Amino acid sequence: MGWWRWARRRLQVLSDKDSVEAELDDEIRFHLEMEIRQQIEAGVDAAEARRRALVAFGGVERFKEEVRDVRGARILDDFVLDSRVALRSLPKQPAFLMAVLLTLGIGIGGNVAMFGVLERSLFRALPYPDSEELLLGRVTWEGEVGFTVSGPDFFDYRDETASLENLAALTPFPVAATVTGRGEPERVSAPLASAGFFETFGVSPAVGRYFLPEEGRVGGAAVAVLSHGYWQRRYASDPGIVGRAISVEGLPTTVVGVAPAGFRFLMDADMWRSIQRDAGWASARQFHNFVLVGRLADGTSVEAAQAEIDAISTRLEDVYPDTNRDKGLNVTPLRQALAEQYGPTLNILSVAVALLLLIACANVSGLLLARGGARRSEMAVRSVMGGGRGRLARQLLTENVYLALGAGVVGTVLAVWIQRGILTFMPMEMLGRIEPGISGKTLAFALSMSALTVVLFGVIPSLSMARADPAGDLRAGAGRGGDRRSRFRSGLVVAQVAMTAVLLAVSGLLFRSFQELTRVESGFDTEQLVTAEVSIPRGKYGDAEAGVRFFEQLSEQVRSIPGVSSVAVTTHLPIQDPGGNIRVSRPEEFGADGVFGTLAYRRSVMPGYFGALAIPLVGGRDVRPTDDAGAPEAVILSVALAERLFGDEDPMGRTVAVDQGGSEPGIREVIGVVGDVVSGSLSEGLDLTMYYPYAQSPSRRMRLAVRARGDLGGVVTGVREALRALDPDVPLSDVTTMDEAISQSVSDERTVAVVLVLFASVALLLAGVGLYGTLAYQVSRQLHEIGVRIALGASGSSVTRGIVGDGLRLVGFGLVLGIPGAYAAGRLVQGMLFGVEPADPLTLFAVAGFLSVVAVTACLLPARRAARVDPVEAFRSE
């Protein structure tokens, strides 16, 4: 058929491919009518003519498919051509190229790093077999989820549940033990775990076995499971250690097995020791010392397990109303439960990097529009020579694709460093060791971020530049025209300022909150105070009197060390040891209606403790050496606790009832009142605290606080030598200064504040660059106008004020939008603030001030250029 060859030749000369389909449809209708007419003229009836035409129409369908194939090939050819043009033209402007790659790279890098952190911490499966079946059990009080569970409650839940295949317990806080018998005595991490703990996680021992049920009963053998790392480090991976006894806390403890390499839960441990039912920390329902981990039975849902646990909680409340009223157990998927405490911080950082990417994209959009102003003549010439808007837009989008891909590569490299920094500040140890790195999912996310940035920064500039007005643009030249484009660039600057204001405000609020936290009055003097832990082995100092004599002798010897001014010896130092709280009340109120009194921190102290820490004695007397085991049991109250218990009454000589875990309280006489201190965390402020004479409530583990007059290192050396002379099997561990301990206690708050301040600083820099670029572009377009004004007598200062005023107006509009957003963001993070309100005027004023200073700085360079315009040169260039 002749029309077939004609159409194929026609296809080869079509320059506008967008019209191929429309012309093809017209050709099909025309040739279909011609085919029917020819068949009828040849004597074929109408029905047969129609049938034959439809056969021909099928050929046309095949022709259409060929057309589409040819179109696709030509589109591919165009893309290859556009790629060559882009890769050839972009390097010719190295400053522009580096600015785009770095700006977008920072935005992409922050998001890729944050995704990597989330993927490795929240999305990746826990390193246990079938980890999705693991649950974390935490106590609830009146529906509020706590953390630790009492030992007796654990054993009841374990024995009665059928929906859990295993349920085990672990002390979720550091429990140290002294190991002796091979070289220097060593203080190791040795938490307590129940029988079935390792089996719950589904891990097999590297050597030996795990705990047996009978080893968890009172009187059971003292056994331990070593961690793989400790087994390698201390025992050189000797499999013969299994079945042998080692000295732990001075007691022979049999090593029954070694955990597999890499196994950890909640914390790093050197060994695990067996919990014994109804003994020690597992002896009373009032004392909550364990976290529970369970594994769902086959075919059981979390909801079904929770329903069964709730039924057991109801029964325990009926049987033990004094201790279990309104108390329950919450079971949550392990991954979800462990991630909860990191959720707010990760959410804030994720929003921050998202804002940073938006600011970067707005910045690059402005750069592209400014670059487009210089390419208007180029676009106009290409349009006059036959390039349609679609063709020009595709060329510009191809350039933007390569810019985004390059920025993606830069961002991926930066992401490794940013990720390492985030994980250094916030290691998230409860989720296991998280190593920085780039996975396949992270690379896919980086690629998707690059694609997203093309949409965010590239589409509008490409479409704007493709709308060429050939005649007007060729007359206007490269530097003129485009009021709409100028307004859009100004809008981008306003948006950058608004988003930067939000990021600055949130980072400022959290930084001010951190500052307020560090300014909290601790209630004691931390200057030149070095602290350490000393723990004597149970087997060697099983007699309480022997332990008391040991620490009395140690205290005397440390006081005699040159450079030591005073020594404090206690079971718990403020802030460093936030545990040890217990309920106390008036004797007549103890146990009334199942209430055991006010929760307060309990500490045992030796004489001289309050003087060494500079805690003032408000009333009564200090602890004396005569307050021994044979003297009436005494207690010293903090001011706040004395007021809580006795109001305005004089507490001296009164008695208090202290919960000891049984049905009868311990009765103690108040002998003194001292100043309030921060016993727990700085965010909780001054705490309710009571102090026992050490001889009446001894402990094998004690803390030293030594105040030095000079070099702290020399004092620490002296303390080690004194301890070694007293007993070489007792190590000095956890040596630090009180200032360092307080700094470590606020490390999480510092992490969020520092990281957000860094992100906000980058955003502020990008906003300044965007403002500078906008004003510089406007000055380049207005050189003729500025030259006329100067020729008519305008001064350079008036021109400068005008340019700076333009910039400040943009910043003002951005602040009008950003400050309400900053207040709203502050409300969202209110739960993380301490001593600062979301609408803190100082923070908002500082945000406006920072942005104004950056704005003025960004405006001065283009303003000075405008003020120095030579009217003659401006007219000549025009």
QUIMO-V564407 format. One record per backbone hydrogen bond with DSSP energy under -0.5 kcal/mol. CO is the residue of the C=O (numbers start at 1). NH is the residue of the N-H. E is the energy in kcal/mol with one decimal. If there is no record, write none. Layout:
{{CO/NH/E} {CO/NH/E}}
This chain:
{{1/4/-0.8} {1/5/-1.0} {2/6/-2.2} {3/7/-2.3} {4/8/-1.9} {5/9/-2.2} {6/10/-2.3} {7/11/-2.2} {8/12/-1.2} {9/13/-0.8} {10/13/-0.8} {10/14/-0.5} {11/14/-0.7} {15/17/-0.8} {16/19/-1.6} {17/20/-1.6} {19/23/-2.4} {20/24/-2.5} {21/25/-2.2} {22/26/-1.8} {23/27/-2.3} {24/28/-2.4} {25/29/-2.2} {26/30/-2.4} {27/31/-2.8} {28/32/-2.1} {29/33/-2.2} {30/34/-2.3} {31/35/-2.2} {32/36/-2.1} {33/37/-2.4} {34/38/-2.3} {35/39/-2.0} {36/40/-2.2} {37/41/-2.4} {38/42/-1.3} {39/44/-2.3} {40/43/-1.9} {45/49/-2.7} {46/50/-2.4} {47/51/-2.1} {48/52/-2.8} {49/53/-2.0} {50/54/-2.1} {51/55/-1.7} {52/56/-2.1} {53/57/-2.4} {54/58/-1.9} {55/59/-1.3} {56/60/-1.7} {57/61/-1.9} {58/62/-1.9} {59/63/-2.2} {60/64/-2.5} {61/65/-2.1} {62/66/-2.0} {63/67/-2.4} {64/68/-2.5} {65/69/-2.3} {66/70/-2.6} {67/71/-2.9} {68/72/-2.8} {69/73/-2.3} {70/74/-2.3} {71/75/-2.7} {72/76/-2.3} {73/77/-2.4} {74/78/-2.6} {75/79/-2.4} {76/80/-2.4} {77/81/-2.4} {78/82/-3.2} {79/83/-2.6} {80/84/-2.2} {81/85/-2.3} {82/86/-2.6} {83/87/-2.9} {84/88/-1.4} {85/89/-2.4} {86/90/-2.6} {89/92/-1.1} {90/93/-1.8} {93/97/-2.6} {94/98/-2.9} {95/99/-2.3} {96/100/-2.3} {97/101/-2.7} {98/102/-2.6} {99/103/-2.4} {100/104/-2.8} {101/105/-2.1} {102/106/-2.3} {103/107/-1.7} {104/108/-3.3} {105/109/-3.0} {106/110/-2.4} {107/111/-1.5} {108/112/-3.0} {109/113/-2.7} {110/114/-2.1} {111/115/-2.6} {112/116/-2.6} {113/117/-2.2} {114/118/-2.6} {115/119/-3.4} {116/120/-2.2} {117/121/-1.9} {118/122/-2.8} {118/123/-2.0} {119/124/-1.3} {126/128/-2.2} {128/131/-1.1} {130/133/-2.1} {131/134/-1.6} {133/296/-2.3} {134/334/-2.4} {135/294/-2.4} {136/138/-0.5} {136/332/-1.9} {137/292/-1.9} {138/330/-3.5} {139/146/-3.8} {140/142/-0.5} {140/328/-2.1} {141/144/-2.3} {144/141/-2.6} {149/289/-1.1} {149/290/-2.3} {150/154/-2.1} {151/155/-2.2} {152/156/-1.9} {153/157/-2.6} {154/158/-3.0} {155/159/-2.2} {156/160/-1.7} {157/161/-1.9} {163/165/-0.5} {163/297/-2.6} {166/295/-2.1} {168/293/-2.3} {169/194/-2.0} {170/172/-0.6} {170/291/-2.7} {175/190/-3.8} {177/179/-0.5} {177/188/-3.2} {178/180/-0.5} {178/249/-3.2} {179/186/-2.4} {180/247/-0.9} {186/179/-3.2} {186/188/-0.6} {188/177/-2.2} {188/190/-0.6} {189/270/-2.4} {189/271/-1.7} {191/273/-2.5} {192/171/-1.9} {193/275/-2.0} {194/197/-1.7} {196/200/-1.8} {197/201/-0.9} {198/202/-0.6} {198/203/-1.5} {199/202/-0.8} {201/129/-0.6} {207/258/-2.6} {212/215/-1.3} {213/216/-1.8} {214/217/-1.1} {216/277/-3.4} {217/220/-2.6} {221/223/-0.7} {222/254/-2.5} {223/274/-1.1} {224/256/-2.3} {224/257/-0.8} {225/272/-2.6} {226/259/-3.1} {227/231/-2.4} {228/232/-1.9} {229/233/-2.6} {230/234/-2.9} {230/235/-0.7} {231/235/-1.1} {231/237/-1.8} {232/236/-0.9} {235/238/-1.7} {237/239/-0.7} {238/241/-1.7} {239/242/-1.3} {241/244/-2.0} {244/255/-2.7} {246/248/-0.8} {246/253/-3.1} {247/180/-1.8} {247/249/-0.5} {248/251/-1.7} {249/538/-0.9} {249/539/-2.4} {251/248/-2.6} {253/246/-3.0} {254/224/-2.2} {254/256/-0.7} {255/243/-3.8} {256/209/-2.9} {257/226/-2.3} {258/206/-2.4} {258/207/-1.1} {260/263/-1.7} {265/267/-1.6} {267/265/-0.9} {270/227/-2.6} {272/225/-2.4} {273/193/-3.3} {275/277/-0.5} {276/279/-1.6} {279/282/-2.1} {280/283/-1.3} {281/151/-0.5} {282/278/-1.0} {284/287/-0.7} {286/288/-0.6} {287/151/-0.6} {287/289/-0.7} {290/149/-4.3} {291/170/-1.8} {292/137/-3.4} {293/168/-2.7} {294/135/-3.0} {295/165/-2.5} {295/166/-1.1} {297/300/-2.0} {301/305/-2.2} {302/306/-2.5} {303/307/-2.2} {304/308/-2.0} {305/309/-2.5} {306/310/-2.6} {307/311/-1.7} {308/312/-2.0} {309/313/-2.5} {310/314/-2.2} {311/315/-1.8} {312/316/-2.5} {313/317/-2.2} {314/318/-1.8} {315/319/-2.2} {316/320/-3.0} {320/323/-0.6} {320/324/-2.5} {321/325/-0.7} {324/327/-1.8} {326/142/-3.2} {328/140/-1.9} {330/138/-2.5} {332/136/-3.1} {333/337/-2.6} {334/338/-2.6} {335/339/-1.7} {336/340/-0.8} {337/340/-0.6} {339/342/-0.9} {339/343/-1.1} {340/343/-0.7} {340/344/-0.6} {342/346/-2.6} {343/347/-2.7} {344/348/-2.2} {345/349/-2.4} {346/350/-2.3} {347/351/-2.4} {348/352/-2.3} {349/353/-2.3} {350/354/-1.8} {351/355/-2.4} {352/356/-2.2} {353/357/-2.0} {354/358/-2.1} {355/359/-2.6} {356/360/-2.3} {357/361/-2.7} {358/362/-2.5} {359/363/-2.3} {360/364/-2.5} {361/365/-2.6} {362/366/-1.9} {363/367/-1.9} {364/368/-2.7} {365/369/-2.4} {366/370/-2.3} {367/371/-2.6} {368/372/-2.5} {369/373/-1.5} {370/374/-1.0} {371/375/-0.6} {372/375/-0.7} {373/376/-0.8} {375/379/-2.7} {376/380/-2.5} {377/381/-2.7} {378/382/-2.2} {379/383/-2.0} {380/384/-2.6} {381/385/-1.9} {382/387/-2.6} {383/386/-1.6} {386/388/-0.5} {388/392/-2.5} {389/393/-2.8} {390/394/-2.3} {391/395/-1.8} {392/396/-2.3} {393/397/-2.8} {394/398/-2.3} {395/399/-1.7} {396/400/-2.0} {397/401/-2.5} {398/402/-1.9} {399/403/-2.1} {400/404/-2.8} {401/405/-2.6} {402/406/-2.4} {403/407/-2.6} {404/408/-2.3} {405/409/-2.0} {406/410/-2.3} {407/411/-3.2} {408/412/-2.3} {409/413/-1.9} {410/414/-2.6} {411/415/-2.4} {412/416/-1.1} {413/416/-0.5} {413/417/-0.9} {414/418/-2.8} {415/419/-3.1} {416/420/-2.0} {417/421/-2.2} {418/422/-2.5} {419/423/-2.6} {420/424/-1.7} {421/425/-2.1} {422/426/-2.8} {428/431/-1.5} {429/432/-1.8} {430/266/-0.6} {433/435/-0.6} {437/439/-0.6} {439/443/-2.3} {440/444/-2.3} {441/445/-2.3} {442/446/-2.5} {443/447/-2.3} {444/448/-2.3} {445/449/-2.6} {446/450/-2.1} {447/451/-2.2} {448/452/-2.5} {449/453/-2.3} {450/454/-1.4} {451/455/-1.3} {452/456/-2.5} {453/457/-3.2} {453/458/-0.6} {454/458/-1.8} {454/459/-0.9} {455/459/-0.6} {458/462/-2.0} {459/463/-2.8} {460/464/-2.7} {461/465/-2.5} {462/466/-1.7} {463/467/-0.9} {464/467/-0.7} {466/468/-2.3} {468/470/-0.6} {469/473/-3.4} {470/474/-2.3} {471/475/-1.9} {472/476/-2.6} {473/477/-2.1} {477/480/-0.6} {482/486/-2.1} {483/487/-2.3} {484/488/-2.0} {485/489/-2.3} {486/490/-2.3} {487/491/-2.3} {488/492/-2.0} {489/493/-1.9} {490/494/-2.4} {491/495/-2.4} {492/496/-2.5} {493/497/-2.6} {494/498/-2.4} {495/499/-2.6} {496/500/-2.7} {497/501/-2.5} {498/502/-1.8} {499/503/-2.3} {500/504/-3.1} {501/505/-2.5} {502/506/-2.4} {503/507/-2.3} {504/508/-2.7} {505/509/-2.7} {506/510/-2.4} {507/511/-2.3} {508/512/-2.7} {509/513/-2.5} {510/514/-2.2} {511/515/-2.4} {512/516/-2.7} {513/517/-2.1} {514/518/-2.1} {515/519/-1.1} {517/520/-1.2} {520/522/-0.6} {522/678/-2.3} {524/526/-0.5} {526/529/-1.2} {528/530/-0.6} {528/708/-2.5} {529/738/-2.8} {530/706/-3.1} {531/736/-2.3} {532/704/-3.0} {533/733/-2.3} {534/702/-3.1} {537/541/-2.0} {543/547/-1.6} {544/548/-2.2} {545/549/-2.5} {546/550/-2.0} {547/551/-2.1} {548/552/-2.0} {549/553/-2.5} {550/554/-2.5} {551/555/-2.3} {552/556/-2.0} {553/557/-2.4} {554/558/-2.5} {555/559/-1.9} {556/560/-1.0} {558/561/-1.5} {561/564/-1.9} {563/565/-0.5} {563/709/-3.3} {563/710/-0.6} {566/707/-2.4} {568/705/-2.4} {569/606/-2.2} {570/703/-3.9} {573/577/-2.1} {574/576/-2.4} {580/602/-2.5} {582/600/-3.1} {583/659/-2.6} {584/598/-3.0} {585/657/-3.6} {586/589/-1.3} {586/590/-0.9} {587/590/-0.7} {589/592/-1.7} {591/594/-1.9} {592/595/-1.8} {595/591/-1.3} {598/584/-2.6} {600/582/-3.2} {601/690/-2.7} {603/692/-3.2} {604/571/-1.9} {605/694/-2.6} {606/609/-1.6} {608/612/-2.1} {609/613/-1.8} {610/615/-2.6} {611/614/-0.6} {613/525/-2.2} {614/616/-0.6} {616/618/-0.8} {616/675/-2.3} {619/673/-2.6} {624/627/-1.7} {626/628/-2.4} {628/631/-1.4} {633/669/-2.5} {635/671/-2.4} {635/672/-0.8} {636/691/-2.9} {637/674/-2.3} {638/642/-2.6} {639/643/-2.3} {640/644/-2.0} {641/645/-2.3} {642/646/-2.8} {643/647/-1.8} {646/649/-2.2} {649/651/-0.5} {651/654/-2.3} {654/670/-3.2} {656/658/-0.5} {656/668/-2.2} {657/585/-2.3} {658/666/-2.8} {666/658/-2.7} {666/668/-0.5} {668/656/-2.5} {669/635/-2.1} {669/671/-0.6} {670/653/-2.3} {671/621/-2.6} {672/637/-2.2} {673/618/-2.0} {673/619/-2.0} {674/639/-1.6} {677/679/-1.1} {677/687/-2.6} {679/575/-1.2} {681/684/-1.2} {681/685/-0.6} {682/685/-1.0} {687/689/-0.5} {688/601/-2.7} {689/638/-2.2} {690/603/-2.0} {691/636/-2.4} {692/605/-2.8} {693/696/-1.4} {693/697/-0.8} {694/697/-1.1} {700/536/-2.4} {700/702/-0.6} {702/534/-2.8} {703/570/-2.1} {704/532/-1.8} {705/568/-2.4} {705/707/-0.5} {706/530/-2.7} {706/708/-0.6} {707/565/-3.0} {707/566/-1.1} {711/715/-1.3} {712/716/-2.4} {713/717/-2.2} {714/718/-2.1} {715/719/-2.3} {716/720/-2.3} {717/721/-2.2} {718/722/-2.3} {719/723/-2.4} {720/724/-2.7} {721/725/-2.2} {722/726/-1.6} {723/727/-2.8} {727/730/-1.7} {728/185/-0.5} {729/731/-0.6} {731/535/-0.6} {731/733/-0.6} {733/533/-3.2} {736/531/-3.6} {737/741/-2.1} {738/742/-2.4} {739/743/-2.3} {740/744/-2.4} {741/745/-1.6} {742/746/-0.7} {743/746/-0.9} {744/747/-1.6} {746/750/-2.2} {747/751/-2.4} {748/752/-1.9} {749/753/-2.0} {750/754/-2.9} {751/755/-2.5} {752/756/-2.3} {753/757/-2.3} {754/758/-2.2} {755/759/-2.3} {756/760/-3.0} {757/761/-2.3} {758/762/-2.0} {759/763/-2.4} {760/764/-2.6} {761/765/-2.2} {762/766/-2.5} {763/767/-2.5} {764/768/-2.2} {765/769/-2.4} {766/770/-2.8} {767/771/-2.4} {768/772/-2.6} {769/773/-2.8} {770/774/-2.2} {771/775/-2.3} {772/776/-2.8} {773/777/-2.1} {774/778/-2.3} {775/779/-2.6} {776/780/-2.0} {777/781/-1.7} {778/782/-1.4} {780/783/-0.6} {782/786/-3.2} {783/787/-2.8} {784/788/-2.3} {785/789/-2.2} {786/790/-2.5} {787/791/-2.5} {788/792/-1.9} {789/794/-2.7} {790/793/-1.5} {795/799/-1.8} {796/800/-2.6} {797/801/-2.7} {798/802/-1.9} {799/803/-2.2} {800/804/-2.8} {801/805/-2.6} {802/806/-2.1} {803/807/-2.0} {804/808/-2.8} {805/809/-2.2} {806/810/-1.7} {807/811/-2.2} {808/812/-2.7} {809/813/-2.6} {810/814/-2.3} {811/815/-2.7} {812/816/-2.3} {813/817/-1.6} {814/818/-2.9} {815/819/-2.8} {816/820/-0.5} {817/821/-1.1} {818/822/-2.7} {819/823/-2.4} {820/824/-2.3} {821/825/-2.5} {822/826/-2.4} {823/827/-1.8} {824/828/-1.4} {825/829/-1.4} {827/830/-1.0} {829/832/-2.0} {830/833/-1.6} {837/840/-1.6} {840/844/-2.2} {841/845/-2.8} {842/846/-2.3} {843/847/-2.4} {844/848/-2.3} {845/849/-2.5} {846/850/-3.0} {847/851/-2.4} {848/852/-2.1} {849/853/-2.6} {850/854/-2.6} {851/855/-2.4} {852/856/-2.8} {853/857/-2.4} {854/858/-2.6} {855/859/-2.0} {856/860/-1.7} {857/861/-0.8} {858/862/-0.6} {859/863/-2.2} {860/864/-3.1} {861/865/-1.9} {862/866/-2.3} {863/867/-2.3} {864/868/-1.1} {866/869/-1.4} {869/871/-0.7} {870/874/-2.6} {871/875/-2.6} {872/876/-2.6} {873/877/-2.6} {874/878/-1.5}}
